[in-house]
Amino acid sequence: MGRIFGLLLGVLAIWAASEVYLHGTDGAFGGALARFAGDEASPHDGRSLGVRSGEKVENAYSEADARREKLLGE
């Protein structure tokens, strides 16, 4: 019984950590942890980590293409 309880507790801890990692304290668990984060505003607008990083990659590609086109155009 103790092993099952320990395994369940471990799975619960991993799930809670992943929620906070992906959504931040403002978005995890419906914002229940937001009061512990302090008065600072969230650095993102509620989008997940994958969406934010994907947009940064797309922006970096478009900036590199714009630089390349500018250099080749001259």
Backbone bond lengths (Angstrom), bond angles and torsions (degrees), N, CA, C in turn:
res aa  C-N    CA-C-N  psi(-1)  N-CA   C-N-CA  omega(-1)  CA-C   N-CA-C  phi
1 M - - - 1.447 - - 1.522 110.38 -
2 G 1.334 116.30 -37.75 1.454 120.21 -179.77 1.520 112.21 -66.06
3 R 1.325 117.05 -35.55 1.465 120.48 179.26 1.522 111.20 -67.89
4 I 1.318 115.82 -40.23 1.466 119.93 178.67 1.520 109.68 -64.31
5 F 1.320 116.63 -42.92 1.463 120.47 178.38 1.530 110.86 -62.62
6 G 1.325 117.58 -42.05 1.459 121.43 178.49 1.514 111.92 -65.11
7 L 1.327 117.33 -40.99 1.463 121.90 177.88 1.522 110.52 -64.82
8 L 1.306 117.17 -44.06 1.460 121.44 178.48 1.528 110.93 -63.14
9 L 1.306 117.04 -41.07 1.455 121.13 178.03 1.530 111.18 -64.62
10 G 1.326 117.25 -39.90 1.465 121.29 177.44 1.517 112.02 -63.94
11 V 1.337 116.81 -44.59 1.464 121.03 178.37 1.517 110.22 -63.43
12 L 1.304 117.63 -41.23 1.461 121.71 178.55 1.527 111.25 -63.31
13 A 1.322 117.44 -40.36 1.465 121.21 179.06 1.522 111.25 -66.44
14 I 1.327 117.07 -40.64 1.469 120.36 178.15 1.522 110.42 -65.17
15 W 1.316 117.34 -42.08 1.463 120.31 178.88 1.535 111.19 -63.69
16 A 1.314 117.41 -44.47 1.463 120.77 -179.85 1.524 110.74 -64.36
17 A 1.331 117.25 -40.83 1.461 120.20 178.71 1.518 111.35 -65.07
18 S 1.322 117.30 -38.86 1.465 119.28 179.31 1.522 111.28 -68.69
19 E 1.320 118.47 -35.54 1.465 120.93 176.31 1.523 111.19 -61.65
20 V 1.319 116.71 -45.97 1.457 120.89 -179.77 1.518 110.05 -67.35
21 Y 1.327 118.02 -39.39 1.459 121.38 -179.72 1.522 111.30 -65.59
22 L 1.321 118.00 -43.02 1.457 120.92 -176.35 1.524 113.51 -78.40
23 H 1.319 117.31 -35.50 1.462 120.09 -173.39 1.519 114.09 -113.18
24 G 1.298 118.53 -6.65 1.458 121.19 -176.13 1.511 110.26 73.57
25 T 1.306 116.67 173.77 1.464 118.92 -178.29 1.518 112.08 -72.36
26 D 1.334 117.88 -23.00 1.461 119.89 178.88 1.520 112.39 -73.61
27 G 1.329 117.63 -31.80 1.455 120.33 -176.07 1.506 114.84 -102.08
28 A 1.312 118.06 -21.11 1.460 120.27 -177.11 1.523 110.84 -70.92
29 F 1.320 115.66 137.36 1.468 122.93 177.43 1.527 111.97 55.40
30 G 1.314 116.99 38.59 1.456 121.41 177.76 1.519 113.64 68.20
31 G 1.312 117.94 24.62 1.459 122.09 178.66 1.517 114.21 84.07
32 A 1.325 116.42 13.63 1.469 119.68 -177.78 1.525 112.52 -64.77
33 L 1.323 117.65 -26.11 1.461 121.02 -179.21 1.534 112.95 -94.85
34 A 1.311 117.71 2.60 1.463 121.10 -175.25 1.532 111.59 -63.41
35 R 1.294 118.31 -31.82 1.463 119.47 -177.80 1.523 112.15 -70.21
36 F 1.343 117.67 -21.79 1.450 120.93 178.39 1.525 112.64 -83.36
37 A 1.325 117.44 -13.89 1.462 121.81 -176.33 1.527 111.84 -80.66
38 G 1.286 118.35 -15.97 1.460 121.20 -178.53 1.520 110.74 102.84
39 D 1.318 115.98 -170.87 1.458 121.41 -177.16 1.516 113.20 -90.13
40 E 1.320 117.98 -1.44 1.455 120.32 -178.03 1.522 110.26 -70.72
41 A 1.325 115.32 146.99 1.458 120.39 177.18 1.527 109.48 -74.85
42 S 1.303 114.68 154.63 1.460 119.79 179.75 1.520 109.84 -68.81
43 P 1.343 118.16 139.53 1.457 119.64 -178.91 1.526 113.24 -72.73
44 H 1.310 118.55 -8.44 1.460 121.41 177.37 1.517 108.93 -133.86
45 D 1.305 116.20 169.78 1.461 120.73 -173.86 1.529 113.51 -99.93
46 G 1.307 116.87 33.65 1.455 120.14 175.99 1.513 114.42 92.95
47 R 1.343 117.28 -0.36 1.458 119.55 178.07 1.524 109.49 -77.42
48 S 1.310 115.80 153.00 1.461 119.60 -179.10 1.521 110.66 -72.95
49 L 1.311 115.41 166.87 1.457 121.83 -178.99 1.521 111.19 -60.86
50 G 1.315 117.86 -41.39 1.458 121.28 179.94 1.515 113.06 -63.14
51 V 1.325 116.65 -41.87 1.465 120.68 179.42 1.528 110.54 -66.54
52 R 1.331 116.69 -44.22 1.468 119.63 179.83 1.522 112.10 -63.58
53 S 1.327 117.04 -44.35 1.462 119.14 -179.49 1.520 111.05 -69.51
54 G 1.321 118.07 -35.18 1.466 121.30 176.56 1.518 112.03 -62.31
55 E 1.327 116.47 -41.27 1.463 119.85 178.01 1.526 111.41 -66.75
56 K 1.331 117.06 -36.98 1.465 119.64 177.78 1.523 110.96 -65.15
57 V 1.327 117.17 -39.09 1.468 120.60 178.03 1.520 110.41 -65.51
58 E 1.329 117.20 -44.76 1.462 120.51 178.52 1.526 111.18 -61.40
59 N 1.329 117.25 -40.94 1.459 120.62 177.91 1.519 111.39 -64.51
60 A 1.320 117.19 -39.76 1.466 120.46 178.68 1.524 110.47 -64.83
61 Y 1.330 118.05 -41.67 1.466 120.84 177.42 1.529 111.29 -62.96
62 S 1.314 116.99 -44.34 1.464 119.12 -178.88 1.534 111.49 -66.93
63 E 1.323 118.19 -36.90 1.465 120.52 176.51 1.524 110.86 -66.03
64 A 1.331 117.21 -39.86 1.466 120.46 178.23 1.523 110.39 -66.00
65 D 1.326 117.14 -40.69 1.466 119.83 177.13 1.518 111.41 -63.84
66 A 1.319 117.29 -39.53 1.469 120.66 179.16 1.527 110.47 -65.24
67 R 1.323 118.02 -41.73 1.464 120.77 177.07 1.514 111.19 -63.67
68 R 1.330 116.02 -42.58 1.458 121.09 -179.59 1.531 110.62 -63.55
69 E 1.318 117.43 -44.43 1.462 121.37 178.88 1.534 111.12 -63.89
70 K 1.319 116.76 -37.22 1.454 120.58 179.57 1.541 110.07 -66.88
71 L 1.331 117.10 -42.64 1.459 120.54 179.71 1.532 111.84 -69.68
72 L 1.308 118.38 -37.85 1.450 121.11 -179.83 1.535 112.01 -75.78
73 G 1.303 115.81 -25.31 1.465 119.85 -179.45 1.518 112.61 -74.94
74 E 1.308 118.30 -19.67 1.472 120.42 -176.70 1.482 112.96 -85.70
